[in-house]
Amino acid sequence: MLVVVLSTLAAVCFGHGRLQVPTTRLGAIMGAGKYENDPTSGTSGTDFVCRNDPPTNGGYPAENKAYAGKEMNVRWNLSAAHVGDCSLYVSYDYNLAGEAKRNMRFFKIGFWSECKDYNGQDLKVMLPDWLPAGRAVIRWDWIALHVFPTLEVYTQCSDAEIIGTSNSLLPQQVPSYTIPGIYPASGSSGVFRHPWNGQTFVSGMPCACMDSDLNGCPLLTDVNGPGYIHVETMDNCEDGSIIVPNPMPVAEPTMAPEPTSAPIASGCPEGTDGLVKGKGNKLKKIPDSCTCYLECASNPKYVLFSYSLKKRQCLCVSKPKYKKGNLKVSQKKDFIYAHLE
């Protein structure tokens, strides 16, 4: 009996871990080997957003320069490799300190269903090519489940500089959320799997792009899953089409088939099947293609529009993509597009 008790205590006391690469806020001051493995105060704590304040000089470690569309090195060290998921996020609220850190807004770019399986490994994380440029904060968190239903939650933040691409969005274009309270406080909520009774589902918010195939993001796309935490997301990111926010995804009921292409109302330009690739803005609940045309034509910065009757979705395109002089179009059967006249 004594052996069992001591083993349990060991599991409780030594379930620790931390991010090591990229260089964390504490690591930039005290060195990469500085101990910061203890759990934070809980899912609603300010320390669960970022344990440390930003540097007073507003800088970042030189090695923490990262490039959208390219790989970034990531490594964590779990001194006791317990069951639980971990995630990687980005925020552009790099200068918030103290309790104001609670207002930092993040979005997810990576997810690992068993953090322990990657313990101590140098991972190559692909940064999306739409990632906004500028000073940023890379955040890692780990939700350890070994003392279920109690959650041990860990986090580190790393100041960084993101070098953008021609596809980079603005930070305000990417849907984001604050961290305190977004996870339930306990495993008894049903959102987290019980690691000792055979449950295997994963938990957390989806990646910023629902259709992303990067960095484990496909693991968090089941909107009906017990561990899925609903937040606003983007779509069409992987095929280079318009990247703009969508409403929170919900399971759709089975409905009768709708027309696969949208009719063009009288007096509006005729459309061609397909979805224009490029940058612009999405309008929701637009009843017909003519309304879409009129909405987009009202702003001179837009040069094309795409419309889907099935989705009631209007895409006003300001910067279409071209390849060898030809307009790049994704062959999506439920969309049509036309130039604004």
C-alpha positions as CSV (number, residue, x, y, z in Angstrom):
1,M,0.0,0.0,0.0
2,L,2.8,2.4,0.8
3,V,4.4,1.8,-2.6
4,V,1.1,2.8,-4.3
5,V,0.7,5.9,-2.2
6,L,4.3,7.0,-2.9
7,S,3.8,6.4,-6.6
8,T,0.7,8.5,-6.7
9,L,2.5,11.3,-4.9
10,A,5.3,11.2,-7.4
11,A,2.8,11.5,-10.2
12,V,1.3,14.6,-8.6
13,C,4.5,16.3,-7.6
14,F,6.6,15.8,-10.6
15,G,4.2,16.2,-13.5
16,H,6.2,19.2,-14.8
17,G,7.2,20.6,-18.2
18,R,8.2,23.7,-20.2
19,L,8.9,25.0,-23.6
20,Q,12.6,25.4,-24.5
21,V,12.6,26.5,-28.1
22,P,11.9,29.2,-29.2
23,T,13.6,31.0,-26.4
24,T,11.0,31.9,-23.8
25,R,10.7,35.2,-21.9
26,L,12.3,33.7,-18.8
27,G,15.0,32.0,-20.9
28,A,15.9,35.3,-22.6
29,I,16.7,36.7,-19.1
30,M,18.0,33.7,-17.1
31,G,19.2,31.3,-19.8
32,A,17.5,28.4,-21.6
33,G,18.1,25.9,-18.8
34,K,16.3,28.0,-16.1
35,Y,13.7,26.0,-14.3
36,E,10.1,26.9,-15.0
37,N,8.4,23.5,-15.0
38,D,5.7,24.0,-12.3
39,P,2.1,24.2,-13.2
40,T,0.3,27.5,-13.4
41,S,-2.6,28.5,-11.2
42,G,-5.3,27.1,-13.5
43,T,-7.1,27.7,-16.8
44,S,-8.4,31.1,-15.7
45,G,-5.1,32.4,-14.3
46,T,-3.2,35.4,-15.7
47,D,-0.1,33.2,-15.5
48,F,-1.7,30.7,-17.8
49,V,-1.8,33.4,-20.5
50,C,2.0,34.1,-20.2
51,R,4.0,33.5,-17.1
52,N,6.2,36.5,-17.6
53,D,5.8,40.1,-18.8
54,P,7.4,41.3,-22.0
55,P,10.9,42.7,-22.0
56,T,11.0,46.3,-20.9
57,N,13.1,47.2,-23.9
58,G,10.4,45.8,-26.3
59,G,12.9,43.5,-27.9
60,Y,13.1,39.8,-28.6
61,P,15.9,37.2,-28.8
62,A,17.7,37.4,-32.1
63,E,17.2,33.6,-32.6
64,N,13.4,34.1,-32.4
65,K,13.1,35.5,-35.9
66,A,10.6,33.4,-37.8
67,Y,9.3,33.4,-41.4
68,A,5.8,32.9,-42.6
69,G,5.6,30.0,-45.0
70,K,8.7,28.4,-43.6
71,E,9.6,26.0,-40.7
72,M,10.3,27.1,-37.2
73,N,12.1,25.0,-34.6
74,V,10.0,24.0,-31.5
75,R,11.1,21.9,-28.5
76,W,9.6,21.2,-25.1
77,N,11.0,19.3,-22.2
78,L,8.6,17.3,-19.9
79,S,10.5,16.2,-16.7
80,A,7.6,13.8,-16.2
81,A,6.0,12.8,-19.5
82,H,2.3,12.5,-18.6
83,V,-0.7,12.1,-20.8
84,G,-2.2,15.3,-22.2
85,D,-2.4,17.5,-25.3
86,C,-0.4,20.6,-26.2
87,S,-0.8,23.4,-28.6
88,L,1.0,26.3,-30.2
89,Y,-0.5,29.8,-30.6
90,V,0.4,33.3,-31.9
91,S,-0.5,36.7,-30.6
92,Y,0.4,40.2,-31.7
93,D,-0.4,41.8,-28.4
94,Y,3.3,41.6,-27.4
95,N,3.4,44.7,-25.2
96,L,0.7,43.8,-22.7
97,A,2.0,43.3,-19.1
98,G,0.7,42.4,-15.7
99,E,-3.1,41.8,-15.5
100,A,-3.4,43.3,-19.0
101,K,-2.0,40.1,-20.4
102,R,-5.5,38.6,-19.8
103,N,-6.5,40.7,-22.8
104,M,-4.0,39.2,-25.2
105,R,-5.7,37.6,-28.2
106,F,-4.3,34.4,-29.7
107,F,-5.0,31.9,-32.5
108,K,-3.8,28.4,-32.9
109,I,-1.3,27.1,-35.5
110,G,-0.3,23.7,-34.1
111,F,-1.6,20.8,-32.0
112,W,-0.2,17.6,-30.6
113,S,-2.6,15.0,-29.1
114,E,0.1,13.4,-26.9
115,C,2.6,15.9,-25.9
116,K,4.8,13.3,-24.2
117,D,5.3,11.5,-27.5
118,Y,7.3,14.5,-28.7
119,N,9.2,15.2,-25.5
120,G,12.7,16.6,-26.1
121,Q,12.4,16.4,-29.9
122,D,13.4,19.2,-32.2
123,L,10.1,19.6,-34.2
124,K,9.8,21.5,-37.5
125,V,6.7,23.5,-37.3
126,M,5.5,25.0,-40.6
127,L,4.3,28.6,-40.2
128,P,1.3,29.4,-42.5
129,D,2.2,31.7,-45.3
130,W,-0.8,33.9,-44.4
131,L,0.7,34.6,-40.9
132,P,0.8,38.3,-40.3
133,A,4.1,40.1,-40.1
134,G,5.4,42.0,-37.1
135,R,6.3,41.6,-33.4
136,A,4.5,38.6,-32.0
137,V,4.3,36.2,-29.1
138,I,4.5,32.5,-29.6
139,R,2.6,30.7,-26.9
140,W,2.8,26.9,-25.9
141,D,0.4,25.2,-23.5
142,W,0.1,21.7,-22.2
143,I,-3.0,20.3,-20.4
144,A,-1.7,17.4,-18.4
145,L,-4.4,14.8,-17.4
146,H,-2.6,12.4,-15.2
147,V,-4.4,13.4,-12.0
148,F,-7.8,13.5,-13.6
149,P,-10.3,15.2,-13.1
150,T,-7.8,17.8,-11.9
151,L,-6.0,19.5,-14.7
152,E,-2.4,20.5,-14.5
153,V,-1.9,23.3,-17.0
154,Y,1.5,24.7,-18.2
155,T,2.5,27.5,-20.5
156,Q,5.4,29.5,-21.8
157,C,5.5,32.6,-24.0
158,S,8.3,33.5,-26.4
159,D,8.8,37.0,-28.0
160,A,9.4,36.8,-31.7
161,E,9.5,38.7,-35.0
162,I,7.5,37.3,-37.9
163,I,8.7,38.1,-41.4
164,G,5.7,38.0,-43.6
165,T,5.0,37.0,-47.2
166,S,2.9,38.5,-50.0
167,N,0.0,36.5,-48.6
168,S,0.4,37.8,-45.0
169,L,-2.9,39.0,-43.5
170,L,-3.2,41.8,-41.0
171,P,-3.4,40.7,-37.3
172,Q,-7.0,42.0,-37.1
173,Q,-8.1,39.8,-40.0
174,V,-7.3,36.6,-38.2
175,P,-10.0,35.5,-35.7
176,S,-8.6,35.3,-32.2
177,Y,-9.6,34.9,-28.6
178,T,-8.5,35.5,-25.0
179,I,-7.1,32.6,-23.0
180,P,-8.5,32.9,-19.4
181,G,-11.5,30.6,-19.0
182,I,-11.6,29.3,-22.6
183,Y,-10.7,25.9,-21.3
184,P,-12.9,24.3,-18.6
185,A,-11.4,24.3,-15.1
186,S,-11.7,20.6,-14.6
187,G,-11.9,17.3,-16.4
188,S,-15.3,16.7,-14.9
189,S,-16.7,19.1,-17.6
190,G,-16.6,16.2,-20.1
191,V,-14.4,18.3,-22.5
192,F,-11.2,16.3,-21.6
193,R,-10.8,12.6,-21.9
194,H,-10.4,10.4,-18.9
195,P,-6.9,8.9,-19.5
196,W,-7.6,5.8,-17.3
197,N,-10.9,4.6,-18.7
198,G,-10.1,4.1,-22.4
199,Q,-11.2,7.5,-23.7
200,T,-9.0,8.7,-26.6
201,F,-10.6,11.9,-28.0
202,V,-8.6,15.1,-28.2
203,S,-9.5,18.5,-26.7
204,G,-9.1,22.2,-27.5
205,M,-9.8,25.0,-29.9
206,P,-9.3,24.4,-33.7
207,C,-6.5,25.9,-35.6
208,A,-7.1,29.4,-37.1
209,C,-7.8,27.7,-40.5
210,M,-10.3,24.8,-40.3
211,D,-8.9,23.3,-43.5
212,S,-5.3,23.5,-42.5
213,D,-3.3,20.3,-42.9
214,L,-0.3,21.7,-41.0
215,N,1.1,20.8,-37.6
216,G,-1.6,18.4,-36.4
217,C,-4.4,20.8,-37.1
218,P,-6.7,18.2,-38.7
219,L,-7.0,16.5,-35.3
220,L,-9.2,19.3,-34.2
221,T,-11.8,19.6,-36.9
222,D,-14.7,17.5,-35.6
223,V,-17.2,20.1,-34.5
224,N,-19.3,17.4,-32.9
225,G,-16.4,15.9,-30.9
226,P,-16.8,16.1,-27.0
227,G,-13.4,17.9,-26.8
228,Y,-14.1,20.5,-29.5
229,I,-14.1,24.1,-28.1
230,H,-15.9,26.4,-30.6
231,V,-14.1,29.5,-31.7
232,E,-14.3,31.6,-34.9
233,T,-12.1,30.3,-37.7
234,M,-11.1,30.8,-41.3
235,D,-11.3,28.5,-44.3
236,N,-10.0,28.1,-47.9
237,C,-6.5,28.7,-46.6
238,E,-4.9,25.6,-48.2
239,D,-6.0,26.3,-51.7
240,G,-4.9,30.0,-51.7
241,S,-8.4,31.4,-51.9
242,I,-9.8,34.3,-49.9
243,I,-8.8,34.0,-46.2
244,V,-11.4,35.7,-44.1
245,P,-13.3,34.9,-40.9
246,N,-16.2,32.5,-40.8
247,P,-18.8,32.1,-38.0
248,M,-18.2,29.5,-35.4
249,P,-18.6,26.1,-37.2
250,V,-21.6,24.0,-36.2
251,A,-22.9,20.7,-37.5
252,E,-25.2,21.3,-40.4
253,P,-28.5,19.4,-40.7
254,T,-29.0,17.2,-43.8
255,M,-30.9,19.4,-46.4
256,A,-32.2,18.9,-49.9
257,P,-29.6,19.6,-52.6
258,E,-29.3,23.2,-53.8
259,P,-28.2,24.5,-57.2
260,T,-24.4,24.0,-57.6
261,S,-24.0,27.4,-59.3
262,A,-25.6,30.7,-58.6
263,P,-27.9,32.4,-61.1
264,I,-27.0,35.9,-62.1
265,A,-29.8,38.4,-61.7
266,S,-30.8,40.6,-64.6
267,G,-28.6,43.6,-65.1
268,C,-25.6,42.0,-63.3
269,P,-22.5,40.6,-65.0
270,E,-22.7,37.0,-66.0
271,G,-20.5,34.7,-63.9
272,T,-18.1,31.9,-64.6
273,D,-17.8,28.8,-62.4
274,G,-15.0,29.0,-59.8
275,L,-13.6,30.8,-56.8
276,V,-11.1,33.5,-57.4
277,K,-7.8,33.2,-55.5
278,G,-6.5,36.4,-53.8
279,K,-7.3,38.8,-51.0
280,G,-10.4,40.6,-50.1
281,N,-13.4,40.4,-47.8
282,K,-16.2,37.9,-47.1
283,L,-19.8,39.0,-46.7
284,K,-22.3,36.5,-45.2
285,K,-26.0,35.9,-45.7
286,I,-26.1,37.5,-49.1
287,P,-29.3,36.4,-50.8
288,D,-28.2,36.4,-54.5
289,S,-25.3,37.2,-56.8
290,C,-26.7,40.6,-57.9
291,T,-26.7,41.8,-54.3
292,C,-23.1,40.5,-54.0
293,Y,-22.1,42.4,-57.2
294,L,-23.7,45.6,-55.9
295,E,-22.1,45.3,-52.5
296,C,-18.6,44.7,-53.9
297,A,-19.0,47.4,-56.7
298,S,-19.8,50.0,-54.0
299,N,-16.1,50.0,-53.0
300,P,-13.7,51.0,-55.7
301,K,-10.9,48.9,-54.2
302,Y,-12.6,45.6,-55.3
303,V,-12.1,44.4,-58.9
304,L,-13.8,41.0,-58.9
305,F,-16.5,39.1,-56.9
306,S,-17.3,35.5,-56.2
307,Y,-20.6,34.2,-55.0
308,S,-22.0,30.9,-53.7
309,L,-25.8,30.5,-53.5
310,K,-25.4,27.3,-51.5
311,K,-23.4,29.1,-48.8
312,R,-25.1,32.6,-49.3
313,Q,-21.5,33.8,-49.3
314,C,-20.1,36.8,-51.2
315,L,-16.4,37.4,-51.7
316,C,-15.2,40.8,-52.7
317,V,-11.7,40.5,-54.2
318,S,-9.3,43.4,-54.1
319,K,-6.0,41.7,-55.0
320,P,-6.6,38.6,-57.3
321,K,-3.7,36.2,-57.9
322,Y,-2.3,35.7,-61.3
323,K,0.0,33.0,-62.8
324,K,1.7,33.7,-66.1
325,G,-0.8,36.4,-66.7
326,N,-3.8,34.2,-66.1
327,L,-6.3,34.6,-63.2
328,K,-5.9,31.9,-60.6
329,V,-9.3,30.3,-59.9
330,S,-10.2,27.3,-57.7
331,Q,-12.7,25.1,-59.4
332,K,-15.3,25.1,-56.7
333,K,-18.6,24.1,-58.3
334,D,-20.8,26.0,-55.9
335,F,-19.1,29.4,-56.7
336,I,-19.2,31.7,-59.6
337,Y,-17.1,34.8,-60.2
338,A,-17.1,37.9,-62.4
339,H,-15.2,41.2,-62.9
340,L,-16.8,44.3,-61.5
341,E,-17.9,46.7,-64.2
